[in-house]
Amino acid sequence: MWKLIYNLLVHSALPFFIPFGLARKKIRRNFFERLVPEPPGKALAEPLWIHAASVGEAFIAENFVNYVRPKVKNDFIVTTNTYYTRDLLRKRLQGSIAVFSLPFDLPWSIRRFIGTSAFAALLLVETEIWPNLIWSAKRMGIPVLIINGRISDATLARYRRVSFFLKSVLSSVDLVLAQSEEQAQRFVSLGMAPSKVVNTGNLKYYREIKNPLRQGPKEYMVTFGSIREKELPQLIPVIIALKREFPHIGLFLAPRELTLISAIERELPNGLGVTRYSTMKGGGAGGDASGLVLVDTVGDLVEIYGRSLVAFVGGSLAAYGGQNLLEPLFAGTPVIFGPHVENFRTVAEDVVARRAGFMVKDGAELLSTLRLVLGDERLRDDLVASGRVVLEMQKDVMEKAARLVLEVIWKNSPDSSS
């Protein structure tokens, strides 16, 4: 019954969604690829299908693939929701793994995409609960797993209002690998069988870095990463004050969405020179001592963190839920963040408890904390050392998650019965 009701609603909304999607660049760029997708084809050997909605989940997917690939004979494909995440992964994976846009959650779009591919499993990263996708995979005998599962506070409230429906969707999920015990209990509260939920820890703690991001001393620069629009009124005065007090320091600002670049340029005072990172990247230039560098490229933020003395991770001074606080730590850089880190609560607690970084309440406290860190080299060294401890705390998370995923795949394989 729930499948019928859901699909009636989805198809009723389609005539309104089509003009809405075509009118918006972010949706339009891969709209037809998602509506009428081309199947991956028969050439792939029992591929593992991993779906990562956007950039943050895509890095988890990439790390998972890199870890598991040497252990299996399966091929892989990755799907994403956004065209820029698709293009970023294609660039990073350099054709070694096929990357596609996820079909819209329409039965016929999903059936067309799956086609005759003999997928070994469908792995959904974090909170990608698409009913028709899950139902279709299950109907075709494809195990469905959620890895690094989490449900944010806001999403949990919405999901609980429709838990009677979600229970029927989650019944088709074979296993949830939750990123914390709290997150595991949230899935259970929505109707997931407790026996199908395992707390494996947070895969965001794992990052394989083949080549060190930096050798030798850091550059004299500060990076503000993953910045959101409502944070700008607090951050711009901080940037101006830093430039006044530390005139030779390089300041890099990377917005969460590239569409915010023009708005930032309009709000900055005329006396503060602004350079776009794309114009500097080719020449390998460092920070521009005369002003601010706006990072208008995708995929460079961790490398920029690695060059910095200290980094602030945005989405946290205003109520956005935070961004990945661990990226500066992976790059060996102290981290500062605001109080709104609901989506990374456990990570934030670990970072603060282990003295690997600072939580600040507002722009004024951010400025005073930046002054403190910039002026104390020994403190920076202590923060970096504590950051390594935070990352080591969960070094077995990827191994545990990979083992459980491969167990489900093996049990579902025709070879397991022979």
Backbone torsions as a table, in degrees:
resi	resn	phi	psi	omega
1	MET	NA	-44.3	-177.5
2	TRP	-64.6	-34.4	177.5
3	LYS	-63.0	-43.4	-179.7
4	LEU	-63.0	-47.0	-179.1
5	ILE	-62.7	-46.4	-178.6
6	TYR	-60.2	-45.3	-177.3
7	ASN	-71.7	-29.9	172.5
8	LEU	-63.2	-43.4	179.3
9	LEU	-65.4	-43.8	-178.6
10	VAL	-62.4	-46.5	-177.7
11	HIS	-72.5	-28.4	175.5
12	SER	-67.4	-32.8	-179.4
13	ALA	-80.6	-17.5	-173.2
14	LEU	-59.0	-43.5	179.5
15	PRO	-60.3	-27.9	178.6
16	PHE	-85.2	-33.1	-177.0
17	PHE	-72.3	-34.2	-177.3
18	ILE	-59.4	-53.2	178.2
19	PRO	-66.7	-32.9	177.3
20	PHE	-61.7	-47.3	-178.4
21	GLY	-66.9	-41.1	-178.4
22	LEU	-69.4	-20.3	-179.9
23	ALA	-84.6	-8.4	-176.6
24	ARG	-118.3	123.8	-173.7
25	LYS	-57.4	-43.1	-176.6
26	LYS	-59.6	-33.9	179.7
27	ILE	-89.5	-38.8	-173.8
28	ARG	-62.6	-34.6	-172.7
29	ARG	-59.4	-31.1	176.9
30	ASN	-128.8	27.6	-175.3
31	PHE	-62.5	-52.2	-175.6
32	PHE	-72.4	-29.0	174.7
33	GLU	-63.0	-32.1	179.5
34	ARG	-86.1	-29.8	-178.9
35	LEU	-78.4	-44.2	-179.2
36	VAL	-126.2	73.9	-172.2
37	PRO	-74.7	152.9	171.3
38	GLU	-91.1	134.5	-180.0
39	PRO	-69.4	151.8	178.5
40	PRO	-60.8	-28.2	177.8
41	GLY	103.1	174.9	-174.6
42	LYS	-88.3	-10.3	-171.5
43	ALA	-70.4	-20.4	-176.4
44	LEU	-79.2	142.1	-177.2
45	ALA	-90.3	102.8	178.7
46	GLU	37.9	61.9	-171.7
47	PRO	-66.7	145.3	167.9
48	LEU	-87.9	124.1	-177.5
49	TRP	-99.5	118.4	179.7
50	ILE	-115.3	126.7	178.2
51	HIS	-108.8	124.0	178.8
52	ALA	-126.3	117.3	-170.4
53	ALA	-60.8	-53.6	-175.8
54	SER	-141.0	-161.0	-166.6
55	VAL	-60.6	-46.3	-178.2
56	GLY	-58.8	-46.5	178.6
57	GLU	-68.7	-31.0	-179.7
58	ALA	-63.8	-37.6	178.1
59	PHE	-66.6	-36.5	175.4
60	ILE	-62.9	-45.7	179.4
61	ALA	-59.9	-44.8	-179.7
62	GLU	-61.6	-44.7	179.8
63	ASN	-64.8	-38.8	178.8
64	PHE	-64.0	-45.2	178.9
65	VAL	-60.3	-46.3	-178.4
66	ASN	-61.9	-34.3	-179.2
67	TYR	-76.0	-41.3	-172.7
68	VAL	-84.4	-30.8	-170.9
69	ARG	-53.0	-42.6	179.5
70	PRO	-68.1	-13.5	-174.0
71	LYS	-96.1	-8.9	-174.8
72	VAL	-133.9	164.6	175.7
73	LYS	-97.7	-4.4	-177.5
74	ASN	-69.6	150.7	166.4
75	ASP	-83.2	175.1	179.4
76	PHE	-133.7	149.7	162.6
77	ILE	-133.1	153.1	177.4
78	VAL	-127.0	136.4	173.2
79	THR	-117.0	151.9	178.4
80	THR	-137.0	165.7	178.6
81	ASN	-86.3	-34.4	-170.5
82	THR	-108.4	149.3	-178.8
83	TYR	-66.4	-35.3	-177.1
84	TYR	-73.1	-30.7	174.5
85	THR	-70.2	-40.5	175.8
86	ARG	-57.6	-48.2	-177.6
87	ASP	-68.1	-36.2	177.9
88	LEU	-62.9	-46.0	-179.9
89	LEU	-65.6	-39.7	177.7
90	ARG	-60.8	-38.5	178.6
91	LYS	-68.1	-43.7	-176.3
92	ARG	-71.7	-38.1	-177.2
93	LEU	-85.2	-14.1	172.3
94	GLN	51.5	42.3	174.7
95	GLY	81.0	-2.6	-179.1
96	SER	-73.0	-21.2	177.7
97	ILE	-137.9	137.5	179.8
98	ALA	-74.3	133.4	-179.9
99	VAL	-123.2	131.2	-177.5
100	PHE	-132.2	164.9	167.8
101	SER	-81.8	141.6	178.6
102	LEU	-68.9	132.3	174.4
103	PRO	-58.6	149.2	171.7
104	PHE	-58.6	156.7	-174.4
105	ASP	-78.8	58.6	177.0
106	LEU	-115.7	134.2	-174.8
107	PRO	-53.7	-42.8	-175.5
108	TRP	-74.5	-31.3	175.2
109	SER	-66.4	-42.9	-179.1
110	ILE	-68.5	-43.0	178.4
111	ARG	-60.5	-40.3	179.8
112	ARG	-63.7	-40.8	-178.7
113	PHE	-67.9	-46.1	-179.4
114	ILE	-64.0	-42.3	177.2
115	GLY	50.6	-125.1	-179.5
116	THR	-105.8	12.8	-179.7
117	SER	-68.3	133.4	-180.0
118	ALA	-95.2	73.7	-176.9
119	PHE	-65.7	136.3	178.1
120	ALA	-79.2	-28.1	179.3
121	ALA	-171.9	157.6	172.1
122	LEU	-115.5	118.6	-179.8
123	LEU	-109.7	118.6	179.7
124	LEU	-101.1	124.1	-176.1
125	VAL	-88.2	121.2	173.5
126	GLU	72.5	-98.8	-170.4
127	THR	-129.7	47.2	-179.6
128	GLU	-97.2	80.6	-178.4
129	ILE	-101.1	91.5	177.2
130	TRP	-105.8	110.7	-172.0
131	PRO	-55.0	-52.3	-177.1
132	ASN	-65.5	-35.4	176.8
133	LEU	-60.9	-48.1	-178.9
134	ILE	-67.0	-45.9	-179.6
135	TRP	-62.5	-42.6	-178.1
136	SER	-64.9	-43.4	179.3
137	ALA	-62.2	-44.5	-178.4
138	LYS	-64.0	-40.7	-179.5
139	ARG	-63.1	-29.2	-179.1
140	MET	-94.0	11.8	175.5
141	GLY	76.9	20.3	179.4
142	ILE	-94.9	118.7	177.1
143	PRO	-59.7	138.7	-179.9
144	VAL	-115.3	123.6	179.2
145	LEU	-127.6	144.8	171.7
146	ILE	-106.0	121.9	-179.9
147	ILE	-111.0	146.4	-174.1
148	ASN	53.7	39.3	-173.3
149	GLY	-61.5	135.1	174.7
150	ARG	-151.4	152.0	174.8
151	ILE	-132.0	116.8	-177.0
152	SER	-67.5	165.8	-179.8
153	ASP	-57.8	-47.3	-178.1
154	ALA	-65.3	-42.4	179.9
155	THR	-66.7	-37.7	-179.7
156	LEU	-60.1	-42.5	179.5
157	ALA	-61.4	-41.8	179.0
158	ARG	-68.6	-42.9	-178.4
159	TYR	-64.0	-35.7	-179.1
160	ARG	-65.4	-28.5	178.6
161	ARG	-70.5	-20.9	179.1
162	VAL	-122.2	29.1	-176.8
163	SER	-61.2	-28.9	177.7
164	PHE	-61.8	-33.2	177.3
165	PHE	-82.3	-43.9	-177.3
166	LEU	-61.7	-31.2	-179.9
167	LYS	-59.3	-37.7	179.4
168	SER	-70.7	-28.9	177.4
169	VAL	-75.8	-47.7	-177.2
170	LEU	-66.4	-21.8	177.7
171	SER	-64.3	-19.2	178.3
172	SER	-92.1	1.0	177.1
173	VAL	-92.1	128.5	-176.3
174	ASP	-77.7	-34.9	-175.6
175	LEU	-160.4	139.0	172.8
176	VAL	-114.5	122.9	173.5
177	LEU	-101.5	97.8	-174.0
178	ALA	-83.6	151.6	-175.7
179	GLN	-85.1	-4.5	175.1
180	SER	-163.3	167.1	178.2
181	GLU	-66.0	-37.6	176.6
182	GLU	-59.8	-44.6	179.5
183	GLN	-66.9	-36.2	177.3
184	ALA	-60.0	-43.4	-179.3
185	GLN	-67.6	-28.9	177.2
186	ARG	-66.2	-41.3	177.4
187	PHE	-64.5	-40.1	178.5
188	VAL	-63.4	-40.7	-178.5
189	SER	-65.2	-20.7	179.2
190	LEU	-92.7	1.8	174.6
191	GLY	113.6	0.5	177.5
192	MET	-73.3	134.1	179.9
193	ALA	-61.5	129.7	-178.9
194	PRO	-54.7	-32.6	-179.0
195	SER	-68.7	-14.5	-179.2
196	LYS	-103.7	12.1	-178.9
197	VAL	-123.3	127.3	-179.6
198	VAL	-129.3	133.6	173.7
199	ASN	-84.9	105.1	-179.7
200	THR	-101.2	-10.5	-175.2
201	GLY	97.4	176.2	-171.5
202	ASN	-93.4	116.1	179.7
203	LEU	-67.2	-14.9	177.3
204	LYS	-67.4	-14.6	176.1
205	TYR	-74.2	-16.1	-175.4
206	TYR	-98.4	130.0	174.6
207	ARG	-148.7	119.6	176.3
208	GLU	-88.6	115.8	177.7
209	ILE	-114.3	103.4	-175.0
210	LYS	-66.7	-39.9	179.2
211	ASN	-119.1	133.1	178.8
212	PRO	-54.6	139.0	-177.4
213	LEU	-71.9	-30.3	-179.7
214	ARG	-140.6	143.0	169.8
215	GLN	-121.4	132.9	179.5
216	GLY	85.3	-164.3	-173.6
217	PRO	-69.9	156.2	176.0
218	LYS	-73.5	165.0	172.3
219	GLU	-85.8	161.3	-177.8
220	TYR	-83.8	79.5	-174.8
221	MET	-154.7	157.4	176.6
222	VAL	-125.0	139.2	178.7
223	THR	-117.9	134.0	172.5
224	PHE	-108.1	107.3	-171.8
225	GLY	-108.1	151.1	175.8
226	SER	55.7	44.9	-175.8
227	ILE	-77.8	140.6	178.8
228	ARG	-111.5	160.8	-169.8
229	GLU	-59.6	-43.6	-175.8
230	LYS	-72.3	-6.7	176.5
231	GLU	-87.1	-17.3	-173.6
232	LEU	-58.6	-41.3	179.7
233	PRO	-59.0	-27.8	176.9
234	GLN	-87.6	-33.4	-173.3
235	LEU	-80.7	-36.7	-176.7
236	ILE	-61.2	-43.7	174.7
237	PRO	-61.2	-33.5	177.0
238	VAL	-64.1	-45.2	-179.8
239	ILE	-62.0	-43.9	-179.9
240	ILE	-63.0	-43.8	-179.3
241	ALA	-65.0	-42.1	178.6
242	LEU	-61.2	-42.6	-178.0
243	LYS	-66.5	-33.2	178.3
244	ARG	-71.7	-40.9	-176.7
245	GLU	-81.9	-30.7	-178.6
246	PHE	-126.7	74.0	-169.3
247	PRO	-61.3	-22.5	-176.3
248	HIS	-99.7	5.9	-177.3
249	ILE	-80.9	145.3	175.0
250	GLY	-89.0	129.5	-180.0
251	LEU	-117.3	123.6	-179.9
252	PHE	-116.0	132.8	178.6
253	LEU	-125.8	120.7	-179.1
254	ALA	-115.9	109.1	178.1
255	PRO	-72.0	153.6	177.5
256	ARG	-64.5	-37.3	178.5
257	GLU	-118.6	130.9	-178.6
258	LEU	-63.4	-22.4	178.7
259	THR	-64.9	-13.3	-179.0
260	LEU	-83.2	-11.2	-175.6
261	ILE	-55.3	-50.2	-176.5
262	SER	-63.5	-39.3	178.9
263	ALA	-63.7	-39.3	178.2
264	ILE	-63.6	-44.4	-179.4
265	GLU	-61.0	-36.3	179.8
266	ARG	-68.9	-33.2	-174.1
267	GLU	-86.1	-17.0	-179.4
268	LEU	-74.7	144.3	179.2
269	PRO	-66.2	152.6	-175.9
270	ASN	-62.3	-30.1	-176.6
271	GLY	-74.6	-11.6	-178.8
272	LEU	-97.1	107.3	-179.2
273	GLY	-65.3	142.1	-177.4
274	VAL	-124.0	132.5	176.5
275	THR	-123.0	137.0	175.3
276	ARG	-85.9	138.2	-175.8
277	TYR	-61.0	-33.5	-178.2
278	SER	-60.6	-28.6	179.7
279	THR	-80.4	-17.9	-178.8
280	MET	-97.5	-25.8	-167.7
281	LYS	-59.0	-44.7	-176.6
282	GLY	-62.3	-36.3	-177.6
283	GLY	-86.9	-4.2	179.1
284	GLY	68.1	27.6	-178.6
285	ALA	-72.5	155.5	177.0
286	GLY	-91.4	-157.7	-178.6
287	GLY	-64.0	146.0	178.6
288	ASP	-87.9	110.1	-174.7
289	ALA	-66.4	-15.9	-176.5
290	SER	-88.7	-6.3	-177.3
291	GLY	-172.6	-135.1	-172.2
292	LEU	-125.3	139.8	176.4
293	VAL	-101.6	120.8	175.6
294	LEU	-93.4	122.7	-178.2
295	VAL	-83.3	105.3	-176.6
296	ASP	-110.0	25.5	176.8
297	THR	-120.8	164.7	179.8
298	VAL	-110.2	137.0	173.9
299	GLY	94.3	1.8	-177.1
300	ASP	-103.5	-4.1	-168.8
301	LEU	-64.6	-42.7	-177.8
302	VAL	-63.5	-39.1	177.6
303	GLU	-63.7	-38.3	178.4
304	ILE	-69.0	-41.1	173.0
305	TYR	-53.6	-43.1	-176.7
306	GLY	-63.6	-23.1	179.2
307	ARG	-86.1	-13.2	-168.0
308	SER	-90.9	152.4	173.1
309	LEU	-71.9	-33.9	-179.2
310	VAL	-157.6	153.8	-178.4
311	ALA	-134.3	142.2	170.5
312	PHE	-106.3	130.2	178.6
313	VAL	-102.6	121.1	-173.7
314	GLY	-82.8	-163.6	-171.5
315	GLY	67.8	16.7	-171.5
316	SER	-130.7	-16.1	174.8
317	LEU	-83.6	-20.8	172.5
318	ALA	-121.3	167.7	-169.2
319	ALA	-77.3	69.7	175.6
320	TYR	-107.4	-12.0	179.2
321	GLY	96.0	-5.9	176.8
322	GLY	92.2	168.1	173.6
323	GLN	-127.6	-176.5	-173.4
324	ASN	-67.8	105.8	-177.6
325	LEU	-72.8	-14.0	-173.5
326	LEU	-85.8	-17.5	-175.2
327	GLU	-57.9	-44.0	175.0
328	PRO	-62.0	-36.5	-179.8
329	LEU	-65.2	-39.3	175.6
330	PHE	-58.0	-32.3	-178.3
331	ALA	-91.0	6.5	178.9
332	GLY	71.3	34.6	-176.4
333	THR	-125.0	134.1	176.7
334	PRO	-59.9	148.6	-174.3
335	VAL	-121.6	143.2	173.3
336	ILE	-128.5	144.9	179.7
337	PHE	-153.0	163.6	-179.4
338	GLY	-86.5	-173.3	-174.1
339	PRO	-81.6	-15.1	-173.9
340	HIS	-93.6	77.5	-176.6
341	VAL	-125.3	41.8	-176.1
342	GLU	-58.5	-35.4	-179.1
343	ASN	-76.5	-10.1	-179.0
344	PHE	-133.0	36.1	-173.1
345	ARG	-57.9	-48.9	-177.4
346	THR	-63.7	-41.9	178.4
347	VAL	-61.2	-46.8	-178.6
348	ALA	-61.2	-41.6	179.2
349	GLU	-62.6	-40.9	178.8
350	ASP	-65.1	-43.9	-178.1
351	VAL	-62.4	-44.9	-179.2
352	VAL	-69.8	-44.2	-177.7
353	ALA	-62.7	-36.4	-178.7
354	ARG	-90.7	6.0	179.5
355	ARG	55.3	44.3	177.4
356	ALA	-97.8	-4.1	-179.1
357	GLY	-176.2	-175.2	-176.1
358	PHE	-127.7	139.2	167.0
359	MET	-99.3	129.7	179.1
360	VAL	-117.2	152.7	-174.0
361	LYS	-88.9	-24.7	-176.6
362	ASP	-162.4	-175.9	-177.6
363	GLY	-63.6	-37.8	-179.6
364	ALA	-63.4	-43.1	179.0
365	GLU	-70.6	-31.7	175.6
366	LEU	-61.4	-45.2	-179.3
367	LEU	-61.9	-45.9	-179.1
368	SER	-65.3	-34.8	179.1
369	THR	-71.0	-38.4	176.0
370	LEU	-63.0	-41.0	176.8
371	ARG	-59.0	-44.3	-178.6
372	LEU	-60.9	-49.6	-175.8
373	VAL	-68.4	-41.7	-179.3
374	LEU	-64.7	-29.5	-176.1
375	GLY	-91.3	2.6	-173.9
376	ASP	-137.2	96.8	-177.6
377	GLU	-64.3	-38.7	-179.9
378	ARG	-64.3	-39.5	176.5
379	LEU	-60.8	-42.7	179.1
380	ARG	-60.8	-42.8	179.0
381	ASP	-62.7	-41.1	178.9
382	ASP	-64.7	-40.7	178.8
383	LEU	-63.4	-42.0	179.3
384	VAL	-64.4	-43.7	178.9
385	ALA	-62.2	-40.8	178.1
386	SER	-67.8	-32.6	176.5
387	GLY	-62.1	-37.6	177.0
388	ARG	-63.7	-36.7	178.4
389	VAL	-63.4	-42.8	178.7
390	VAL	-59.3	-43.2	-179.3
391	LEU	-69.1	-37.3	179.4
392	GLU	-67.3	-27.7	-177.6
393	MET	-56.1	-29.1	-173.8
394	GLN	-122.0	28.7	-175.2
395	LYS	-65.4	-20.5	-178.9
396	ASP	-91.8	1.3	-175.9
397	VAL	-62.4	-47.9	-178.5
398	MET	-63.0	-41.0	179.9
399	GLU	-61.2	-44.6	-179.2
400	LYS	-64.9	-45.9	-179.9
401	ALA	-62.2	-45.9	-179.7
402	ALA	-61.8	-41.7	-179.2
403	ARG	-62.2	-44.1	-179.2
404	LEU	-66.9	-39.4	177.5
405	VAL	-62.2	-47.3	-177.5
406	LEU	-66.8	-31.0	175.7
407	GLU	-63.1	-44.0	178.7
408	VAL	-63.6	-43.4	180.0
409	ILE	-63.0	-43.8	-178.8
410	TRP	-63.7	-42.1	179.8
411	LYS	-63.2	-29.9	-178.9
412	ASN	-88.1	-10.5	-177.4
413	SER	-73.4	143.1	175.7
414	PRO	-58.3	-28.5	-179.4
415	ASP	-68.0	-22.1	-175.1
416	SER	-70.5	-18.3	-179.2
417	SER	-93.1	-6.7	-177.4
418	SER	-88.4	NA	NA
